[in-house]
């Protein structure tokens, strides 16, 4: 029987509680449809990096399985590695929010710690890393190219 440890890591502006790879599947397992896309709140008209919509992902379905991900384009991964952490709003989108608490609430987060899934994959020539953040049990978000993609869990039939 494997024993899963818990590590608490102090980091700059808060604490991150790493819960380990086994629990990654628990909260995120299954299929999710992208249902909304909006420009990231940190982008202004004067920003050098303007939002770029990925049409394939904007219409996509992402399925998290025990050790792989099925999804559009580069999100398709045969050998995924997951880690989860409970993070404060300041950690969302790699610290990209300019007013984390207010902007997190505007995105739908209720406050407090947020369950974040970090997915890593080496697929062909690409080394991919993406973070997915749970708003609630059936809604999650991720950022790509200065856009925020909102996903809803697909109900089992």
N, C-alpha and C positions, 0 to 999 in steps of 0.2 A: 504494500500500500504506500503510495507516494505521499509524502508530507509536504504541504505547501506552506512556505513561510511568508511572512509579511514584513516588508521593509519600509520603514518610515525614513524618508529622505528630506532633510531640511534644505530648502533652496530659495535663495534670495528673498522673495516677497511672501512666501507662505510655505506650507507643508504639502507635499505630495505623498499620498499613501499608495504604494504599489501593491496591487493585489495578486499579481502573477498571471501566467499564461492560461491556467486552467479555467479561471473564471471569465476569461474573455468571451468564450462561447455562450455563457449563461445569459447575459443581458442583450447581446447583439445577434445571437444565432437566428438564422432564418433569412427571409427575403424582405427587402426594403425597396419601395419605389420612390424615385425622386419626384417630388410634387411641387416644388417651388424653387426658384433661383432668384437671388437679388444681389446687387453689388455689395461688396463688403463695406462695413461702416467706416473703416479706416481710410478708404479711398476718397480723395477730394478731386475737384475739377483740375487742380494744379498738380496732382500726383503724377510722377513719372510712369508708374505702372498702372495703367487703366485696366478695368475689369475685362476679361475675355471669356465669353460664354462658350462652353464645350457642349455643343448640341447633342452629341451622342450620350454624354453623361446626364444632361438635363432631361432626357427622355428615358433614362435607363433604370434598370433593376439591378440591385446589388444583393448577392446572397452570401452570407458569412457561414461557412461550414467549419468543421473542427480544425482543418489544416489547410483550407483553400478558400478562395473567393471567386465567385462567378460574377462578372460584371462587364460593363462596356469598356472597350479599349484597354488601356493600361491597367485598369482596376482588376482585370481578370488575372488570377494568380493561382498557380498549381501548388505552390509551397509557401503558404503564408505563415508568418510568425506574429503572434498577438501578445500585447501586454496591455493591462488596464491600470488605470490610476484614478483616484478621486482627486480632482483639482479645483482650485478656486477660479473665479472668472478671469483673473489676471493671466491664467495659463491658456485660455481658449485661443485657438488659431495662432499658436506659437507666440502668444503675447501681443498679438496684433491689434487688439481693441484699445482705442485711445482713452475711453472712459469705461473700463471693464464692467463694473457693477451695473451701471445704467444701460449700456449697450447689450449686455447679456440678458437683462430683463426684457428689453425691446425685442430680442430674438426669441423670447419665450421661456428662458430659464427662470426657475422659481426662486433662486437664491441658494446660498450654501454651496457645498461641494458638488461637483459635476462628474459623473462617470465618463471617462474618456478611454476609448479603445485606440491604441496605436497599432497599426498594421504595417508590417515590413514585408517586402517581397523582392526577390531577385528574379526577374523575368526576362530571359534573353539578355539583351545588352543593358536593360534598365534596372536600376536599383530604386525601388519605389518605397516611399514612406508616407502614410496618410494617417491623420487623426480623425476620429469620429466621436462626436459628443452627444450624449443622451439628454434631451430636453425632458422627456418622460419615457415611460416604458415602450411607447409606440412611435415616438418622434425623435429623430436625430439629425444633426447637421454636420457638414464638413466644408472646408474652404478649399478652393482650387482657383488659381489665376485671379485672385482678388474678387471672387464670387463666392457667396454662401449658398450651398445646396441643402435644401431641407428634404428629408426622407421620412416616409411613413411606413411602418411595418405592414407587410402583406399578411392578412389574416389567413390562417390555415383553413383549407376547405375540407 
